[in-house]
Amino acid sequence: MISQEQTSSLRNMAARIRKDVVDMLAPPKVGHLGGSSSCAEIVAVLYFHQMRHDPKNPHWPQRDRFIMSKGHSALSQYAALAECGYFPVAELKHNKELGCRLQGHPDLQKVPGIEANTGSLGQGLSVGIGLALSARLDASDSRVYVVLGDGELSEGQVWEAAMAAAAYRLDNLVAIVDNNGLMATGPIRERMDIGRIKEKWEAFGWHAVEVDGHDVASLVSALEEADQTRNCPTVIIAHTVKGKGIPFAENKAAYHNAGMSQEEYALARRAVEQILDGSEKK
């Protein structure tokens, strides 16, 4: 359980992350607005409540590890890292520019706080398994968190990894599915419908929890449940809205990876600032 004050703080941070994402995509930039916005609460709860990490010592051995398997949503992770203090917030606006270390997909050799190069979908969970096994061999209580997109679940490697994680009883591994229902080309149910996600993960030997992915208190509760789960990994299926908080982009596949006009940017900026103002007043 978390206090009302903590809940308000996490909501505020999710709003700040969305604002940072919108500003990172100011015209003429093009990027993944939809998926970076849908996982803002997930990223905020992980970095500002759940995970042990130290911005002043990114390689601290006892840290928890976070893998953004859907690497195209790196903008939300960059925003969280900057807000934590891994690098200046002012650097965010230079993303995807020549000479800037904040590229379209995360690079562990350039950006402090990044644990793996991701973006080729389906591979992040396998990397997470390696990190979880390594922690076990080191007798470390570090935990590993992997965020996947629901469209990413059509990659076969995800399910090979799911079988392996269950076989190794990796209770220090948590997968979080950003279940926004859309992929780049349209609704997932019309492209590669994999059916009832929760039951599939359970069939593969995982403890599965479903939550509202924009409710920070529910996310915290699910992560606490994962902390108490033994002898199997946990998956949190977080139901979200693609483009959350940006009126013209919500539930629109067209904003999976897109640019904004000046008018759209102004509208998005007003919308996220209103949410941020509302969060700060609560």
C-alpha positions in Angstrom: 0.0 0.0 0.0 1.1 3.5 -0.7 0.0 6.8 0.9 -2.1 9.4 -0.8 0.9 11.7 -0.9 3.0 9.0 -2.6 0.2 8.3 -5.1 0.0 12.0 -6.0 3.7 12.2 -6.4 3.8 9.3 -8.8 0.9 10.7 -10.8 2.7 14.0 -11.0 5.9 12.2 -12.2 4.0 10.3 -14.9 2.6 13.7 -16.1 6.1 15.2 -16.2 7.3 12.2 -18.2 4.5 12.7 -20.7 5.4 16.4 -20.9 9.0 15.5 -21.6 8.0 13.1 -24.3 5.9 15.7 -26.0 8.7 18.2 -25.9 11.2 15.7 -27.2 8.9 15.4 -30.3 8.5 19.1 -30.9 8.4 19.7 -34.7 10.1 18.7 -36.9 11.0 15.7 -34.8 9.4 12.3 -35.6 9.2 9.6 -32.9 7.1 7.1 -31.0 4.6 9.3 -29.2 1.9 6.7 -28.7 3.8 3.9 -27.0 6.0 6.3 -25.0 2.8 7.9 -23.6 1.0 4.7 -22.8 3.7 3.4 -20.5 4.4 6.7 -18.6 2.8 5.5 -15.3 4.6 2.2 -15.5 8.0 3.9 -16.0 7.2 6.4 -13.2 6.3 3.7 -10.7 9.4 1.7 -11.5 11.9 4.5 -11.3 10.4 6.6 -8.6 9.0 4.0 -6.2 9.9 0.4 -6.9 13.5 0.0 -8.1 16.7 0.4 -6.2 19.1 2.5 -8.3 21.5 5.3 -7.9 21.8 8.1 -10.5 25.2 9.0 -9.1 26.4 5.4 -9.4 24.7 3.8 -12.5 26.8 0.7 -12.2 26.0 0.1 -8.5 26.1 -3.7 -8.2 23.1 -4.0 -5.9 20.8 -2.0 -8.3 17.6 -3.4 -9.8 17.7 -3.8 -13.6 15.2 -2.4 -16.0 14.9 -3.4 -19.7 12.7 -1.5 -22.1 12.2 -4.4 -24.4 9.9 -2.3 -26.7 12.9 -0.1 -27.3 11.0 2.3 -29.6 9.4 3.7 -26.4 12.8 4.8 -25.1 11.6 8.4 -24.9 9.7 7.6 -21.7 12.8 5.9 -20.2 15.0 8.9 -21.2 12.5 11.2 -19.5 12.6 9.2 -16.3 16.4 8.9 -16.3 16.7 12.7 -16.7 14.1 13.4 -14.1 16.0 11.1 -11.7 19.3 12.9 -12.4 21.2 10.5 -14.6 21.8 13.4 -17.0 20.4 16.9 -17.4 16.7 17.3 -18.4 17.9 20.0 -20.9 19.6 17.2 -22.9 16.3 15.6 -23.8 15.4 18.1 -26.4 18.4 17.1 -28.5 17.2 13.5 -28.8 17.8 11.8 -32.2 20.2 14.6 -33.3 23.6 13.9 -34.6 26.1 13.8 -31.8 23.4 13.3 -29.1 23.6 10.1 -27.1 19.8 9.9 -26.9 19.0 8.0 -30.1 15.7 6.4 -31.2 16.5 3.2 -29.3 18.5 2.8 -26.1 22.2 2.3 -26.2 23.9 1.0 -23.0 27.3 2.2 -24.1 26.2 5.8 -24.4 23.4 6.5 -21.9 23.9 6.0 -18.1 21.1 3.9 -16.6 20.5 1.8 -19.7 21.0 -1.9 -19.2 20.6 -3.3 -22.7 20.4 -2.2 -26.3 16.8 -3.0 -27.4 14.5 -2.3 -30.3 14.7 -5.5 -32.2 11.4 -6.7 -30.7 11.2 -9.9 -28.8 14.7 -10.0 -27.3 14.3 -8.0 -24.1 12.8 -10.8 -22.0 15.7 -13.1 -22.9 18.2 -10.4 -21.7 16.2 -10.1 -18.5 16.5 -13.8 -17.9 20.2 -13.6 -18.2 20.3 -10.7 -15.7 18.0 -12.6 -13.3 20.1 -15.8 -13.5 23.3 -13.7 -13.0 21.8 -12.2 -9.8 21.0 -15.6 -8.5 24.5 -16.8 -9.1 25.9 -13.8 -7.3 23.5 -14.4 -4.4 22.1 -10.9 -5.0 18.6 -9.8 -4.1 18.5 -7.5 -7.2 15.3 -7.7 -9.2 14.8 -7.4 -13.0 11.9 -5.6 -14.6 11.1 -6.0 -18.4 8.5 -3.8 -20.2 7.1 -5.4 -23.3 4.6 -4.2 -25.9 1.5 -6.3 -26.5 2.3 -6.2 -30.2 5.7 -7.6 -29.3 4.1 -10.7 -28.0 3.7 -12.1 -31.5 7.5 -12.6 -31.5 8.2 -16.3 -30.9 11.3 -15.6 -28.8 9.1 -14.0 -26.1 7.4 -17.3 -25.5 10.7 -19.3 -25.6 12.0 -16.9 -23.0 8.7 -17.3 -21.0 9.2 -21.0 -20.9 12.8 -20.7 -19.8 12.0 -18.2 -17.0 9.4 -20.5 -15.6 11.7 -23.5 -15.9 14.4 -21.7 -13.9 11.8 -20.5 -11.4 13.0 -16.9 -11.7 11.0 -15.2 -9.0 13.3 -12.2 -9.2 12.0 -11.5 -12.7 8.9 -9.3 -13.5 7.6 -8.7 -17.0 5.2 -5.9 -17.5 3.1 -5.9 -20.7 2.0 -2.4 -22.0 -1.3 -3.7 -23.2 -2.6 -0.7 -25.3 -4.2 -2.8 -28.0 -2.5 -1.2 -31.0 0.6 -1.9 -33.0 2.2 0.2 -35.8 -0.3 -0.9 -38.5 -3.5 -1.0 -36.5 -5.4 -3.0 -33.8 -3.6 -6.1 -32.6 -6.8 -8.1 -32.7 -7.0 -7.5 -36.5 -3.3 -8.2 -37.2 -2.0 -11.0 -34.9 -4.6 -11.7 -32.3 -3.1 -13.8 -29.6 -6.3 -14.0 -27.5 -6.4 -14.1 -23.8 -3.0 -12.9 -22.7 -3.3 -13.6 -18.9 -4.3 -17.3 -19.5 -1.4 -17.7 -21.9 1.2 -16.5 -19.5 -0.3 -18.7 -16.7 -0.1 -21.7 -19.1 3.6 -21.0 -19.5 4.1 -21.1 -15.7 4.0 -17.5 -14.7 2.0 -15.8 -12.0 -0.1 -13.3 -13.8 -1.8 -10.1 -12.6 -4.0 -7.7 -14.6 -4.2 -4.0 -13.7 -5.2 -0.6 -15.0 -1.8 0.6 -16.3 -2.6 4.2 -15.7 -3.5 3.7 -12.0 -0.3 4.1 -10.1 -1.7 2.6 -6.9 -2.8 -0.6 -8.7 0.7 -0.8 -10.3 2.4 -0.5 -7.0 0.1 -3.2 -5.5 0.8 -5.6 -8.4 4.6 -5.0 -8.0 4.2 -5.8 -4.2 2.4 -9.0 -5.1 5.3 -9.9 -7.4 7.7 -9.3 -4.6 5.9 -11.9 -2.5 5.6 -14.5 -5.3 8.0 -17.4 -4.9 9.3 -20.1 -7.3 7.9 -18.5 -10.5 8.2 -15.2 -12.5 5.4 -12.7 -12.5 3.9 -10.9 -15.4 1.8 -7.7 -14.9 -0.6 -7.1 -17.8 -1.1 -3.4 -17.6 -4.2 -2.2 -19.6 -3.3 1.2 -21.1 -4.3 3.7 -23.8 -1.9 4.4 -26.7 -1.2 8.1 -26.7 -2.6 8.6 -23.3 -3.1 12.2 -22.3 -2.8 13.6 -25.8 -6.3 14.0 -27.1 -5.7 13.7 -30.9 -3.3 10.7 -30.4 -5.3 8.5 -28.0 -6.1 5.1 -29.5 -4.7 6.1 -32.8 -2.2 3.8 -34.5 -1.1 6.7 -36.8 0.7 8.1 -33.8 2.7 4.9 -33.1 5.6 6.7 -34.8 4.8 10.1 -36.2 5.6 13.8 -36.2 3.3 16.5 -35.0 2.3 19.7 -36.8 2.9 23.0 -34.9 -0.8 23.1 -34.1 -0.8 19.5 -32.8 2.3 20.2 -30.7 0.6 23.2 -29.2 -2.5 21.2 -28.4 -0.4 18.3 -27.0 1.6 20.8 -24.8 -1.6 22.4 -23.4 -3.1 18.9 -22.7 -0.1 17.6 -20.8 0.4 20.8 -19.0 -3.2 20.8 -17.8 -2.7 17.2 -16.5 0.6 18.2 -14.9 -1.0 21.3 -13.2 -3.9 19.1 -12.0 -1.4 16.5 -10.6 0.6 19.1 -8.7 -2.5 20.6 -7.1 -3.7 17.2 -5.7 
